[in-house]
């Protein structure tokens, strides 16, 4: 089990990450692009994974991590139930989300990671 403060600490541990409001949630961004959101009210996070990473993590257990049930889910948006996820799994999944968003931003600015 992971609490919202642990989610926040993991997200902010990545270089150049900022925390900003995003509607009724908190977003975590790198180069102003969201890689994770935190919904404290529902005790759930959302990660922006690649389709491949989403399929790998979601294969573990749909009670822990699963695609958002709409068009965003088809684009990699993935819910993480904080009450069910192990910290190590959350760290691994969040790192992949961070890398995906950071890589996209780096390609646009022609920087290498």
PEPEZI-V331567 format. One line per field, one symbol per residue. ss: DSSP state (@ for helix, = for strand, . for the rest). burial: + if it has 16 or more other C-alpha atoms within 10 Angstrom, else -. Layout:
ss: ???
burial: ???
This chain:
ss: ...@@@@@@@@@....======..======..=======....=====..@@@@@@@@......===...@@@@..=====.....@@@@@@@@@@@@@@@@@@@@@@.....
burial: -+-+--++--++-+--+++------+++++-++++++++----+++++++--+++-++-----+++++----+--+++++++--+-+--+--+++++++++++-+--------
